[in-house]
Each structure stands twice: as structure tokens, then as C-alpha cells.
Amino acid sequence: MSKETSDFRYNTGASTVPWAAVGENYNAEDTYEFVKFLMGGKGKEYNAALKEVKAALAKLAKVSVAPGKLSMGDKVSEVERMVDKYLGAEEGSSLFVSNCTAALEMGYRYAGIGPGDEVIVPANTFIATVAYPLSVGAKLVFADVERDTVNLDPKDVARKITKKTKIIVPVHIGGYPCDMDAFMKLAKKHDIVVMEDAAHAFGGEYKGRKLGTIGHFGCFSFHEVKNCTSLGEGGIFFSNVKEYRAEARRARFLGVDFRSKIHNWLYNISLTKGKDGVTYQASNNASVTEIQAIGLMQQIKRYSKVLAARKRYATYMTKRLSGIPGIIPQDLGNEDMKLTFHLYQLQIDPEIVKGDVQLLKKKLEEKGVTNIPHFGPIYRFSALLDSGYNEKKIAATCPVTEYVFDKCYTHLPIYGLSKDQLAYMADAIIASIAEMKAGK
Ligand SMILES: Cc1ncc(COP(=O)(O)O)c(C=O)c1O
């Protein structure tokens, strides 16, 4: 009898009675359903083309072999090497995980935060940034944002650092780079971990370095709404802390690293070690699939074109909106600050416009321009209020956040719009501002 490769969780070598990793493989009909889902359509021409695909897949099924692994295999390692290269980092820095929230959890675990420890986050972000510290009962300290960038303000962070501060989490909002030099200086002085929430910022740059690669850690999101995706969900945990890379690799699946030879996978599951070298923690499961890895690799291959198109669209909008008193269009960056244009960030001067951004948002909605808030003052979220955070007290320590989010700031869609849609959006903003100035 011939021998086949066994690969249940880890490769046990060739054997006569193998134990395959994949219990039930996908066949031609299943694959056809995937094609129909990813490339939907209707009409005579579509149906005819689909028929050809079905026949071709049936033919292919007769001569092809199913993959030996669907989860955590070679493709996952391949996309990690690709991301390392893209980010200009050494091999082993990037870890492909289920989402950015899971990546953030890995950095928080390194910092070893628990009840009583303080975590400094921007007053405006998405709840995912703070999900882990909130769940373990650490204290969230909200630092104010800068008026023009709506990013974390290093001056306010400096004011809010205490002996209990363990980690600072700058968020590159909308793909606009935070002032990383200032945070790294503070971190060095106080021995604090810096973790970049680069969920919006894959491919952006600060002073020649890719965002997400400057702090101790960086976390990226490949959720479907982001600039590129790994089939709808995914993230990268990037580590500059060499000694934590192997720990994080094991933390991705409950404490096992499949890359090294495992003799008994049940008993090789171990706790992971954090910054203090003493605290050991049980890990979670943030595994990813081979198909997700392929999805991400394909998108990264054309990513420079995606970023260029986003920049082109934003440049058009900014040109249209420049020179109109009261409108502060999205800053387009420069050699030191390269944006990802995940969102088009727009501000107004409420004094000049004679009205606040809430009125502008209403007017834009009436004109058919979609406004979906992605983030806002996080201390207003019910999850925070129900955890005992006092909105009024925190708001008083974040005056810029209060002012900017109530009166000045909104973000708009930018990518995938046609020329006509972009022109319509610019016209709608200009017309709405004119109406507000006229008191209408
Ligand atoms: C600022 C920020 N951080 C983290 C996340 C979480 O990303 P994911 O959905 O990949 O967990 C998001 C998601 O939109 C986000 O906007």
C-alpha cells in the first residue's frame, strides 16, 4: 500500500493510514457556488458564460487534487512574507490574524494590562481599539485630538501619563499619519508600549516609514470596508519586539506554533509570556484560512493602484473645495506624510459657515450623499457608559474632541465612486455651505 501525508494540525509525515487535515473537501459544484457569489450577474450573456464555467470546473475536477490544508498552511506564511516585504520589514514581523481587534489584543496582552492599569487611547476612535482593555477592566484614559488632523494629540497624552500607564494607542484616523516621533519619545522616557492602531492605514507612511511599523506593535484591518481585504475579514499583527514574535505566533492559536515540529499537540499548548517576562497568559484563537491568505495576496498585488486612485479622487475633491471660505478640505499630505485616503475627511469653520457640521450632514443626506459615522467620541458609547465611565467628566478633559465632532468634522466616501458621483458630492457640499451662509 502506498503512503500518504498526514497533516492533522501538524505534519506527522507519510503513513499508510493517514489522517488528513481536511475532513470534507470542496468539489466542483461547491467551487461553482463560490464563483457565482464572487462574480454575480444576470442576463443571457451572464448565464451563457456561467454555463461555460460550470462545464470547465467539472472538467477540472477530474484532473485536479484538493488542497491538503484549508487553515493555517503555507499560503498564510506566504502572505506574511509578502506583507513584511511590502512594509519594508524583516521576515517574521507580520502575523496574519482573524481581524484587527484580535491583533490589538495581542499587543495589549504583551503590555500585560489588567484591572488598575491605564491605557491611553484617542478620545475618538472605533470601539474595537478599546475592546480588550474594556473587557479586562483596565482603565481607559482618553486623550484629546488635534484640531486639524483629529488624531491623538501627543501634548495631551504627555499630560495624562501616570505611573500606571502601560500602553499608548495612536490611531491613524482615516489613514492620516499620527505624530509618531512624539509618541515614541514619550514611550522611551516612561517605558511605555506604543501600539499603532493602523486599521485604516495599510500602506500609509510617516517620514519614510510605513505606518504600523514604527511603534512596538502595529495592527492592520482587512475587513471588507478597508482599502484592501482578505475575503471580508482579516488583520495583521506587526511586531518590532523580536522576543514577542514567537509568543504572538503561538497566541494566534491557543498557544501552539504550527511552524515548529510538534510532538504531541495537546500537551505542547502553552501559555504566552508578556513584557515583564513573568506574567503568562492563556491565548485566544485568531486563526485564518488559506483562502483568506490568497484573497489578501491578490489584493496587495494591485494595491499601489488602489492607493493611487484614492489619492486621485481625494485630490479632485480637495481642489473643488479649496478657496471656499469656511470649508477645510482633506489635507493631501506630503513626502513625510503619505495618507491612505481610507475616508475623505472634511471640516468646516462653523463661525464662517454660520452653522455646524450636524446641519451640513443633514443637508448632504437630503441631497443623497451618504454619511455613515465610522467613529466618534468613544466615551459616549453605551458600552463605556455601562462600564461606569462618566461622559461629562471625560468630555471636560477632551475639549477639542467635543468641539470638532459636534461642530466641524465629518468623513465621506471616496473610493469606487464614478467621476459623476464625485462631482455631485463636491457640488452638494458647495451648495449646502452656500445655503448655510445664507441662513437657509
Ligand atoms: C480604528 C479601528 N480600529 C480597529 C478596527 C477593527 O478592525 P477589525 O474589524 O478588523 O477587527 C476598526 C474597524 O473598523 C477601526 O476602525
The ligand as an SDF file (V2000), in Angstrom:
LIG
                    3D

 16 16  0  0  0  0  0  0  0  0999 V2000
   -9.8930   52.4300   14.1960 C   0  0  0  0  0  0  0  0  0  0  0  0
  -10.2580   50.9870   14.1010 C   0  0  0  0  0  0  0  0  0  0  0  0
   -9.5800   50.0910   14.8450 N   0  0  0  0  0  0  0  0  0  0  0  0
   -9.8540   48.7780   14.7890 C   0  0  0  0  0  0  0  0  0  0  0  0
  -10.8380   48.2840   13.9690 C   0  0  0  0  0  0  0  0  0  0  0  0
  -11.1550   46.8220   13.9890 C   0  0  0  0  0  0  0  0  0  0  0  0
  -10.9260   46.1650   12.7800 O   0  0  0  0  0  0  0  0  0  0  0  0
  -11.4600   44.6820   12.5590 P   0  0  0  0  0  0  0  0  0  0  0  0
  -12.8620   44.7960   12.0660 O   0  0  0  0  0  0  0  0  0  0  0  0
  -10.5320   44.1120   11.5220 O   0  0  0  0  0  0  0  0  0  0  0  0
  -11.3670   43.9650   13.8420 O   0  0  0  0  0  0  0  0  0  0  0  0
  -11.5840   49.1760   13.1680 C   0  0  0  0  0  0  0  0  0  0  0  0
  -12.6380   48.6760   12.2950 C   0  0  0  0  0  0  0  0  0  0  0  0
  -13.2520   49.3420   11.5140 O   0  0  0  0  0  0  0  0  0  0  0  0
  -11.2870   50.5640   13.2520 C   0  0  0  0  0  0  0  0  0  0  0  0
  -11.9820   51.4630   12.5380 O   0  0  0  0  0  0  0  0  0  0  0  0
  1  2  1  0
  2  3  1  0
  2 15  2  0
  3  4  2  0
  4  5  1  0
  5  6  1  0
  5 12  2  0
  6  7  1  0
  7  8  1  0
  8  9  2  0
  8 10  1  0
  8 11  1  0
 12 13  1  0
 12 15  1  0
 13 14  2  0
 15 16  1  0
M  END
$$$$
